[in-house]
Amino acid sequence: MAAWIAAPLAVGVFATACGGGGGGASEDGFITVNSTEPENPLVPANTTETGGGKVVDAMFTGLISYDEKTSEPYNEVAESIETTDNQHYTIKLKDGWTFHDGTPVTSQSFVRAWNYAAYAPNGQSTASFFEHIQGYDEVNPADPDGDKGPQPAPEPTAETMSGLKAPDDKTIEVTLDAPFATFPTMLGYTAFSPMPDKFFDDKAGFEEKPIGNGPFKFDERQPNQLIKVSRYEEYAGKNKPQIKGVEFRVYNELETAYQDLVSGNLDFIDQMPPSALVDEKWKTDLNDRGEVKPILSNNALQLPLYLPEYQDPKLRHAISLAINREEITNSIFSGTYQPATGWVPSDAVPGYEPGACGEWCEYDKDRAKKLFDETGFEGPITITSNADGGHKEWISAICGQIKNNLGADCVYKPVPTFSEFLKMHDEQSHDGPFRFGWLGDYPAAETFLGKIYRTGASSNYMGYRSEEFDAAMNKADRAPSVEEGNKLYFEAEKILAKDMPSIPLWDQKAAVGWSDRLEGATVTWDRQLNVETVKLKS
């Protein structure tokens, strides 16, 4: 994932063996936030889900950050980012930035980190984010038949990308393989974070106690329980933290986290359970301490195109047409989500045209049944998700619609934990549609398309391969401006509508709540509490 969502969308009803959050007041000056157990050690280049992402975002600051209200990028570690052709970039760094161990942040801190992330033998999950940099194909050559094919991937012919230079401690020179106007916007994503020398000298030691350059430094981690970070007093960023620290508490069930919030044992929850949304019950429970706002996030059902029975686009279109998105968003999510009209969220990307899915995301049970019968597919249709995310209600609703509208049996197949669910993606072991939630890595349409649907993309768990889509994305990437690129990304998105490798469901809104201890609590475009600006009431 670039940014896979593990957070629950509905009431959690499956108990799991680990974690559970809950209980107890926080340390003086610290706030408590709900979270999920990170999949991997807290290394930015290998953290692609929200549990680890929350912590990494608090601990690291990149060349740019994004305005909490408009999502517009602004310079942080970067003093300037200049280009005349969208292919050659010169980046100058500000003075005064240090890592939590006191060592300086230099241009080499970025260049070494990016080369490490991109180098195939290092196995970093965000490697593909560097694919636009000249020489990426030499450090991470394409596997001719994919990860699961019999042919081995070619060995890299280089260890560093030729398009990445650090002529001095304050300058980074980047040459891309082609013009890419979105490149500066990408640079706030955590994969592009700088890394200290400690990481390269002692990776095991770093993983045990990670060192960043962000507003908060690592204190401790209790697996399946909590991660604690404290304010870094020498932080050089725009927003100096107003709190002493954050305790990220691991919960297996959203309802448990919400009850802790109501009872005063939790300070912030990034997603309210449907029970709190019905008739806006949260407003009574929390005395209006919360908000609902659009964010850069959506949900879909991905299809296992590696199975023969799911290779017919008619079947994929039939399933999509059989889903009444409006009914589910109203009945289960109480209208806080909106039906998807494409693969890019409708309201969250400035200047982007929605609606690329067109007729295929509209509810039409008669047409769905006709297409389904033409495929000869008899079922059953098995929908898989992680049980610790609490997705039973809406998946059961979709299964009910499929049974009624297609006449095929539909079964919800829960997997105990999110980590086990992710393992199924890697092993291509799904036997039917599976839940896919995406939180944008940066505020641009490209992150909802290229990082998921390109051939070999890091989150292309479907096995989707389309030369037509890849070519359309290449053309959009090379547009002379973001505005012109958006028009071309929309054309690429319409190819997805024709092929339907995944089924868009709905665009998420952030329904968040906070305790009466907090002042100035705001949620950003990526559904996170802004821990740099939130305050504790005196």
Salt bridges, closest charged atoms under 4 A:
GLU27 OE1 - LYS228 NZ 3.17
GLU37 OE2 - ARG221 NH2 3.05
ASP85 OD2 - HIS88 ND1 2.74
ASP95 OD1 - LYS170 NZ 3.49
GLU131 OE2 - ARG454 NE 3.77
ASP197 OD1 - ARG112 NH1 3.31
ASP202 OD2 - LYS198 NZ 3.27
GLU220 OE2 - LYS228 NZ 3.80
GLU233 OE2 - ARG231 NE 3.09
GLU247 OE2 - ARG249 NE 2.65
ASP267 OD2 - ARG517 NH1 2.50
ASP270 OD2 - LYS54 NZ 2.75
ASP270 OD2 - ARG527 NH2 3.99
GLU280 OE2 - LYS283 NZ 3.43
ASP285 OD2 - LYS281 NZ 2.61
GLU359 OE1 - ARG367 NH1 2.65
ASP373 OD1 - LYS369 NZ 2.80
GLU374 OE1 - LYS314 NZ 2.94
GLU374 OE2 - LYS370 NZ 2.73
ASP409 OD1 - LYS403 NZ 3.88
GLU427 OE2 - LYS423 NZ 3.92
ASP431 OD2 - LYS413 NZ 3.41
GLU446 OE2 - LYS451 NZ 2.61
GLU468 OE1 - LYS498 NZ 2.58
ASP477 OD2 - HIS132 NE2 3.84
ASP477 OD2 - ARG454 NH2 2.23
GLU491 OE2 - LYS494 NZ 3.25
